[in-house]
Amino acid sequence: MKDSAPGAEAEDLAPATYTNMDRSSDRDAEQDRTPAGSPRAVHALLADGTTARIRPVQAGDHSQLQDLYAHIPPERLRLKFSGARHPSPAQASDRACAPSRPGHRALLAETGGRIVGLGEYERTPEQEATRAAGPPTRAARPATADISLAVAAGLHHRGIGTLLLEHLVSAARADGITAFTADALAENHEILKVVADLGLHTARHFEGPAVHCTIQLDEVADEAGSGADSETYLTAVETRGRTAGVASLRPLLRPESIVVIGAGRKAGSVGRAVLRNLRTGGYNRQLYAIHPNATSLLSVPCHPSVAALPQVPDLAVLAVPTALLAATAQECGKAGVRALVVITGGLGPGQAEALLSACRTYGMRLVGPNSLGVATIDTDLSFDATFAAGHPRPGMTGVAVQSGGVGIAMLGGLSRLGLGISSFVSLGEKYDVSSNDLLQWWESDGVTDLALLHLESFGNPQAFSRTARRVTRRIPVLTVDVGRTREGRSAAALHSAAAATRTMTRQALFTQAGITATRSIGDLLATAALLHAQPVPAGRRVVVVTNAGGAGVLAADACAEAGLSLPALPMDVVDDLSAVLPQGATTANPVDARADVTEEQLRRCVDRLLRDGCADAVLLVLVPTAVAAATGDDLCRALTCAPGRRSRTVAAVRLDQDVPVQLLPCTGGGSVPAYADPQAAASALAHAARRAEWLARPPGTVPDPGDVDTPRARAVVETHLTAHPDGGWLGPRTCAELLGCYGIPQLPWAWAETEDDAVIAAERLRRPDGRVVMKAHWPGLLHKSEQRALHLDLQGDTQVRAAFRDLSIRFAGLLTGVVVQPLAERGTELCAGVVQDDVFGPLVLFGLGGTATEVLADQAARLAPLTDLDVHDLITAPRCAPLLFGHGGSGPVDLEGIEQLLHRLSRMACDLPQLTEADLNPVLAWPGGVTALDARVRLLPRDAHDPYLRRLR
């Protein structure tokens, strides 16, 4: 490769962006701005789990870069540069450190303050001249740039080169570059492998001993990207990220040595409680404590400082005063500690920045601050570094929480159920380690088969969603949907510095990622019990069997309210049930088996229902009776002993049960969940059915809507923001031009600033019936109907003139002009739009439109980019959906046109991060087409954001 050295193959996944390094995904205390307004540095994980800092080159790096080149062995230099064209170390350093120039980008990688890699790209002079001539169009020639890469001697195979290339790819795409070119000697197998494994389409051309490589960048997905090539690249980045992420968590979740700092002599201190739990929780590796005076605490050897320890611990648990926290973290980092769990809370901004800076400087992963602690329960290595009252039970459930109190409740509930944990992490304020990291760990640990989350904030939802979509295909991922109300969101923000997130946005994330979102800790544990013990139901059909008619009614109501169905039973099943149940039993659904039913009769009834396949789940609802007590029957054994139970879902409700949910052991192994309340059982069954439906769906694809002119759209945005640096709502002309770049259909219109112009426009736009519509316009006008700023059904010049004069008089001083349109055809009024969320990215909304939009609030939402399945869900989710499919005999509207409209909106939102809000309302749909009657677009100055670029938060 031209000016390149062999690199490595793999590294980590950490969500975010290089092209937008001055934006934070959650907290950017670890980043420091380089001079002259250059992008901030970011940190990312290498293949071995260590941390590298990626930043732009500065003039002061010249001597270190010369040293980098000087220490590359001669044989590496021969492979690194082609023939006699390679520059000297001084020349290469001069080029990298030269003042910033258009078309050039130089990034370096640092570990421990030492430069260990350099990556550059530079457009050819001809390409840069073409770029400077004006905004690109679809017809423009591909923009290419030459790249070079150098990695320090002895540091290959750690992923430094690949990480630099990924960041160069992201930066180059934002710079409009569509391909990289590079030259390497054919014998330089290592660097050729780095390029080949990058995940991009690469063409090779052999010229004697050299290989000329062309790496296609325009096939890389931006946030709207689609197609197999885009997916291949993102998957490759994701795989490297998973490898590095898991490696970085081993010192945290499988530490070979632990030190507790802040464990005092007095009973009742948090640090002492953590030390006690470690001492009594079965940890069989090296355990230390730091105390300036004591030689031991709780029989654990003490040392005066981390530097005085006989070995460097993998993990340090910090429970020290906030004033000492940063210095203690620095001490740990200097000693070589790999991970910190910070119990201490209440950090101020400066203290938070100092803590995270220490972790980034020394490459330590951080849990917390304000953490309850971490625990791993495994046959090989178990430890409990929490201050919970009791030790968690071993099991196969991974748990991640932000609230320590919620964590204690989850641990207690899982222990009561007998599920236990594989690992537990109290994330606290999530400065570093997040749920995304833990999903990757549980996916790879070979133990976890169920994941439970309690999240009050999200750092990088796009990366989280992509990881979750993959993980939930293998194991169920459950969460508590917290912050559903304004009050709840405010409380979350106060409690954990969480970003307030709209309910619709958060629920869209959960739905698209396949995450089971429950409404309470009780609902989460009830659902976890069912998913752990039973197969997911194949559908939503439930048969209720009870020994008390009233209890059956309660269960039927609960199932219906949860979205489940109670189908009628086939006649042959009814006949068979009548033959096995007591005289007078009701064999409809619910099945009332009567109070005097015996265990054997009930077992045969359940067996028949499970064998027939007339239902996807059987719910047995029981009340205690004197009859069963007298005969010694245990009616629950009808489930726990029923043949065929493993192929279909079964659950019980015992109205006299003293715990909300428990697992009843089955003969021959396994268990059946039993609930104290029908609502809890029905909710759990509904969650399980939704998971089954999600698993049965293909992943979906993001189609290319075609006829899209993204370069022109970006030029429109850039021109508007240049003229209006603070952004704002677009005027009608600019708005129409932007929508036109994405082929979004609009009703014809004309702009008029005088009465005569309005008459001319009306004459030109009139349909055969001669009627037009006139709408007032001024910057910031949002609700025309509410302000009576429009006139409908205007006929003839006289009415057009009268309408114009009316608007001019009533809105004098505001009115800048009017929009004239032909009166639209009859059809269904819908709305479609985009809201750019600061944390979650673009959200596409769809639902009932017109004046009823805000009153009825009949809308659905999904996060962009939209797959074909997301669009289907958007169209079918609102209550108005039957109108689109021909309810009432009017015939279906143009559904394909609606699908195209939503895909085009999604693409526009992803292409243009400056698009803060877009509102198409109303959108008229009829059997022959779809068109937007009114459109508003608001832009704000924002940088491009690549959510899939690997970096630490």
C-alpha positions, 0 to 999 in steps of 0.5 A: 500500500502506498506509504503503508505498513502491515497492520492487524485484522480485528478490533472492537465495536463501539458506537459513534462517529469520527466525522462527528467527533465533537458530538457526544453520544452520551458523555464526552468527558474523555475527549479533548479538543485539538487546536484550531477547532479540529475534531475531538479525539476519541478512544476505541478498543483494539483487538486485545481489548486495550484502548487506543486514542484516535485523533487528527495529527498536529504540528507538534507530532512531527518528532514522534512521527519521525520516530515511528518511521525510524523504528520500522525495520528496513524489511518492513520499509521495503514492503511499506513503500513501493520501489524508489517512490517512498519518502524519507521518515522526515518527508513523510512526517512533514506531509502528515503535519503540514497545515490543514489543506482541502482533500487531506486528512491525517489521523493517528493512533496513540496508546499510553501517550505514544503514537503507534499508527498513522493513516492518511488520505489525500485527493489528487489535485484534479479531484480537489479542483473538481470538488472546488468547482461546485456541489456534486451531482449524480452525474459527477465523476467518482471522487477518489483519494490515495491512502497510506498507513503505518503501524509501529514496529512490534504492534501488528495484529492488534487491530491498529491499522484496521481501526485507523482505516475505519475512521478514514472511511467514515471521514472520507465519506463525509468529505464526498470521497467514493473510493480509496486507491492504494499501492502495495508490493504483492509480497506484502500479504499482511497489509493486503489481508487488512484491506481484504478483511475490511468488508469493502469491495476491493478491486486489485490490479497487478503491475509487476511486483506491485498491486494497485487496490481500489476500495469502493466507499460509496457502497458503505451504508451511511445511516440510510444505507442499504444493500448487501455491500453495506451490510457486509461492511457493517457486519465486519465492523460489528464483528471486530467490535464484538471481539475487542469488546468481549476481550476488554470485559474479561478483566471486569467479569472474569478477573483473576485478581481483585482489590477493594479500595475504601473498605474501612474498619468500621462496620456499615461502610459500603466498601467493607460490605463489598469486601465481605461479599467478595470474601464470602461469595466463593471467589477463589482467586487473589483478593486484596484490600487497600488500607494505610494502616491495617494489615488485614480486613475480614481476613483479606490481606491489606496493603498501603497502596495499589503500587505496593500490591504483590501483583497487579489486579485485574479489577479494582472496586472503588468506594472512596470519597469523591475528592479522592476518586480521580487520584485513586483511579490514576493510581490504579491506571499507573499500576496497570489495573485493567477495569474499575467498578466505582461505587462512589456517586455524586460526582461533579462535572470536573470530578467526572471528567477527571475520572473518565480521563484517567480511565481513557489514559490508562485503558481501563474499562469503567463501570459506574460511578454510582454503581451497586457493583458487579457479580459473576456466578460460574462453576469456574470463577464466581465473585460478588463485588456488590453491596447487596444484602445476599449473594445471587444464586447461580444461573443463566440470566444476565442482568444489567441495571442502572438503578442499584435499587432495581438491581437488588429487586431483580437479584432477589426476584431471580433467586426466589424463582430459582433462575439465578444469574450468570453475570450482574452489572450495575451500570450506575451513571454509565460513563463507559460500560453500557448495555451494548457491551454486556449484550455482546458479552452474554452473546459470547459467554456460552452460559447466558440464555436470558438477558434482563435490562433496566435502562434509564438512558441510551448512549448510542441507540443505533448501535444498541439496536443493531446489536440487540437485533442480532442477540435477540435472535439467540436469547430473549432480551427483556427490559422494563420500559421506564420513563413512560410518563413526563414525571418518570422521565424527569425522575430518571434524569434527576436520578442518573443523568439520563436523557429524557426520551419520548415514549414513542421513540423508545418503544420504536427502538424496542419493537424494531430490536426485538426486545421484550418491553415490560411495564414493571419489575413484576411483569419482567420477572413473570415474563422471564419465568415463562420464557425460561421454563416454556417454549414460546407459543406459536401464536396468540390462541389460548385455551383457559381451563379452570375449576371455577367458572368465575376464575375462568371469566377473570382469565378470559378478560385478562387474555383478551385485554393482553391481545390474546384470543380464546378460540372456539374448540372443534367439536371432536375436542369438545366431545373428548373433553365431555367424556373425560370431565365430570358431568355438567362441565362446560367444554367451551373456551374457557373450559369449566371443569367444575370444582369436583374435577380430579387430578387425573381428569384434569390431566387428561383434559390438558393432555387432549388440548395439548395434543390437538393443536387447537391452541398455542397455549393452555392456561390452567386457572385453579382455586383451592377446594375442599374436594381436592383437599379431601382426596389429596389431589394436586391439580397443578400436576395436570400441567407438571405431569402432562405428556407433550407439555414441552412442545406447547406453552403451558402456564398456571394461575393459582389464586391462593398463591402467596408469591406473584410467580413461582416455577413448579418442577415437572416430572422428568425435569423442567418447570411450569410457571404459576402466577397468583393473578390472571393478568400477570399470566396473560401479560407474560403469554402475550410477551412470549407470543410477540417474541415468537412473532418477531422470531418468525419474521425475516430481518427485513431489508432497507430498499433503495427507493431510486431516483434520489439526488442526495448530493443536490439535497445536501447542496440545498441544505448547505446553501440554506444554512449558509444564508440562515446560520441558525437554521429554521423553517424552509420557505415553500420553494426551498422545501419543494426543491428538497422534497423533489430531490427525494421524489416525494410527490407534492400537489402542484402549487404556485407562489404569489406575492400580489393579488394579480400574481395570485389570479394568474397562478389560480388560472394556471392551476385550476382543475376542470372544476375551476376550484383552487386553495390559497394558503398564507405563508410567513416564517414560523407559521405552523397551524394554518387551520387553527389561525384561519390562514387558508381559503378553500374551494375558491372559484373564479378571479373574484373569490381569489382576489377577495381571499388574497385581500383577506389574508393580507389585511388580517396578517399584515406585517406577517404575510410574505406571500401565499401558496395557490394550489388546485383543490385536491381530489377526495381521499383519505387524509394521512400525515407522515413526518420525521423528527430528529432525536438528539439521542436516537436519531431520525424517527419516522411517523405515520398516521391519521392526518388533517385537522384530527392529527393532534386531537386523535394522536393516531400515529405510529413511529419507527426509527430510520432507516426503515426496512420493508417490514418497518414500513409495513408495521407503520402502515398497519399499526395506526387505528386508521389502518382499516381505512387504507385497506378499503374498510367501508367498501371504498377500496384500498388506497395506493399502498405501494405509493404510501410505502414509497413515500415512507421509504423516501422520507426515511432516506431523506432523514438519514442523508440529512442530519440537519433535517430536524423536523419534516411534517407532511400533513395532510398527505392525501391517499386514494386508489390512484395515488398519494400526494402531499398537500402541505409540507413543512421542513425545519433545518438546524446546523448539525454535523454528520453522525456515523452511529456505527463507527467504533469508539468508546462513549 
